Structure formats: structure tokens, C-alpha cells
């Protein structure tokens, strides 16, 4: 059952595709052996994984049968791991999108909200208003700190991490040095003389 939970959490994190999940689901020996004996597994196998609504149905299934907060922590974890491995612009966008889709103003999950706010910074990059490398460094720093802290926590403490978020310093580059150009200018009032 732990493998099923892990695979569902990976699917929810979108680090595992629906097709990969489907292949695993229909070839796993445990699933095959429990299909007729376990209602939950029968319900899972009954979901049409090829429909356009499959992900939403699987999300509903996952949150009905497993702890949503535990799932959210794992979603952030899997996405941090993938991001740290690749660090491309595409990985940055996936990291943000995969986590922010679970942002809900009605829930008080500071961890998800922090990534949501970093997504605002990434939008500024896409619009050309801020430095891409700076935002990528912030995300990288965030992912490293989160994974480092998560390793030291048990299940309940990781839920607290989800609720409270993490403290990290934003990476602020030093401003470029500019040469001061001295000019002689007359005050505006001297033009009329």
C-alpha cells in the first residue's frame, strides 16, 4: 500500500506522467492480487486513466484515501528534487506550475504560498522586468533548504513545515558598479537669464 501511495503522490506532483502511472498500475503484482479484495484498489482501477479528466479524478481519489497534507509535502519534495537535478527554464516553470496548482487561499499552507509568491517573481522574469538568474537562484535556494529541513523531520513535523513554510534569504545580487559622470548643468531658473 505504501508503494501505491508513493506512486499516487508522484503522479500528483506531476513528476510521473499519467501514462507511466497507468503502466505501473496495471503491471504491479500487489495491485493485481488485491484487485477483487480491496475496494479502494478496485475504485482506483475503475478510473478511466485516458479521459481528459483523469488527473482530477485521481486527485480526488488520492485526497479521499490519503492524507492531503502529507501528499502536499511530497508534491513539494518531488518537485524540488527534479528542479535541483535539472535547473533549466522548463524545469523552473514545471516546478512552479506543479506546486502552485495546489495553492488555495482558503488553506493556510505557507509552504505552498511561498512558492506561489516566487511564481510572481518568475512572471516578472517572463515579462522582462527582473533578472532571470536571480529568481532561479531564489528557487534553487528554496528547494535546497526545503529538502535539507525535510530530511530531519518526522511525518508530523513535515506537516508543520507545510503550514509554517521555511525561512530563506532571498538572493539579492550586488548592484553593478557604475561610473559617476560629472556634468556641469545650470539650474532650470538660469536658462531665462
C-alpha positions in Angstrom: 0.0 0.0 0.0 2.9 2.3 0.6 4.1 1.9 -3.0 0.6 2.8 -4.2 0.6 5.9 -2.0 4.1 6.9 -3.2 3.1 6.4 -6.9 -0.1 8.5 -6.4 1.9 11.3 -4.7 4.4 11.3 -7.6 1.5 11.5 -10.0 0.0 14.4 -8.1 3.4 16.1 -8.2 3.4 15.6 -12.0 6.9 14.2 -11.8 5.3 11.0 -13.0 3.0 11.0 -16.1 -0.5 9.5 -16.2 0.8 7.1 -18.8 3.7 6.0 -16.6 1.3 5.6 -13.6 -1.1 3.6 -15.8 1.7 1.2 -16.9 2.8 0.7 -13.3 -0.8 0.3 -12.0 -1.7 -2.5 -14.5 1.6 -4.4 -14.1 2.1 -4.2 -10.3 1.7 -7.6 -8.6 0.3 -6.2 -5.4 -2.4 -4.3 -7.3 -3.3 -7.4 -9.3 -3.5 -9.5 -6.2 -5.7 -7.0 -4.3 -8.0 -6.0 -7.1 -11.0 -8.1 -6.0 -10.3 -8.0 -2.3 -9.6 -4.3 -1.8 -12.4 -1.8 -2.5 -10.0 1.1 -2.7 -7.9 -0.6 -5.3 -10.9 -1.6 -7.3 -12.1 2.0 -7.2 -8.7 3.2 -8.4 -8.6 0.7 -11.3 -12.1 1.8 -12.3 -10.9 5.3 -13.1 -10.6 5.9 -16.8 -6.9 7.0 -17.0 -7.2 8.0 -20.6 -10.1 10.5 -20.1 -9.3 14.2 -20.2 -10.5 14.4 -16.6 -8.3 11.6 -15.3 -5.9 13.7 -13.3 -8.7 15.5 -11.5 -10.4 12.1 -10.7 -7.1 10.7 -9.5 -6.5 13.8 -7.3 -10.0 13.4 -5.8 -9.3 9.7 -5.2 -5.9 10.5 -3.7 -7.2 13.1 -1.3 -10.2 10.9 -0.3 -8.0 8.0 0.6 -4.7 9.5 1.8 -3.8 12.5 3.9 -3.9 15.6 1.8 -1.2 17.4 3.8 1.2 14.5 3.6 0.6 14.5 -0.1 1.3 18.2 -0.5 4.6 17.8 1.4 5.6 15.0 -1.0 4.5 17.1 -4.0 6.9 19.9 -3.0 9.6 17.3 -2.2 9.4 15.5 -5.6 9.3 18.8 -7.5 12.3 20.2 -5.5 14.3 17.1 -6.3 13.5 17.3 -10.0 14.3 21.0 -10.1 17.6 20.6 -8.4 18.6 17.9 -10.9 17.8 19.9 -14.0 17.7 23.7 -13.3 16.5 24.6 -16.8 13.9 27.2 -17.5 11.4 24.5 -18.4 12.2 22.8 -15.0 11.6 26.2 -13.3 8.2 26.6 -14.9 7.2 23.0 -14.1 8.4 23.4 -10.5 6.2 26.5 -10.1 3.2 25.2 -12.0 3.2 21.7 -10.4 3.1 23.2 -6.9 1.1 26.3 -7.4 -1.9 24.4 -8.8 -2.5 23.3 -5.2 -2.5 26.9 -3.9 -5.7 27.7 -2.2 -6.5 31.0 -0.5 -8.7 29.1 1.9 -6.0 26.9 3.3 -3.2 28.2 5.4 -0.2 26.4 3.8 2.6 28.9 4.0 4.9 26.5 2.1 2.7 26.5 -1.0 2.1 30.2 -0.6 5.8 30.9 -0.6 6.2 29.1 -3.9 3.2 31.0 -5.2 4.9 34.3 -4.5 8.1 33.1 -6.1 5.9 32.3 -9.1 5.0 36.0 -9.2 8.7 36.8 -9.5 9.0 34.3 -12.3 6.2 36.0 -14.1 8.2 39.3 -13.8 11.1 37.4 -15.5 8.9 36.3 -18.3 7.7 39.9 -18.8 11.3 41.2 -18.8 11.1 43.1 -15.5 13.6 41.3 -13.4 16.7 39.1 -13.6 16.1 35.5 -14.6 19.2 34.2 -12.8 18.2 35.9 -9.6 14.8 34.3 -9.5 16.3 30.9 -10.4 18.8 31.3 -7.6 16.0 32.0 -5.2 14.1 28.9 -6.3 17.2 26.9 -6.1 18.0 28.1 -2.6 14.4 27.5 -1.6 14.5 23.9 -2.9 17.8 23.1 -1.2 16.7 24.5 2.1 13.3 22.7 2.0 14.9 19.3 1.2 17.6 19.8 3.8 15.0 20.5 6.5 12.6 17.8 5.4 15.3 15.1 5.9 15.4 15.9 9.6 11.7 15.8 10.2 9.2 13.1 11.0 5.7 13.0 9.4 4.0 15.4 11.9 6.9 17.9 11.8 6.8 17.8 8.0 3.1 18.8 8.2 4.1 21.7 10.4 6.7 22.7 7.7 3.9 22.7 5.2 1.8 25.0 7.4 4.6 27.3 8.5 6.8 27.5 5.4 10.5 27.9 5.6 12.7 30.9 6.2 15.2 31.6 3.5 17.1 34.6 2.4 16.3 35.9 -1.0 19.4 36.0 -3.2 20.0 39.6 -4.0 22.8 40.3 -6.4 25.0 43.3 -5.8 24.1 46.2 -8.0 26.5 46.7 -10.9 29.2 49.4 -10.4 28.6 52.4 -12.4 30.9 55.3 -13.2 29.8 58.6 -11.9 29.7 61.2 -14.7 30.1 64.7 -13.6 28.3 67.3 -15.7 28.0 71.0 -15.4 24.4 71.9 -15.6 22.7 75.1 -15.0 19.7 75.1 -12.8 16.4 75.5 -14.6 16.0 79.0 -13.4 19.3 80.1 -15.1 18.0 79.3 -18.6 15.9 82.5 -18.5 18.8 84.9 -17.8 
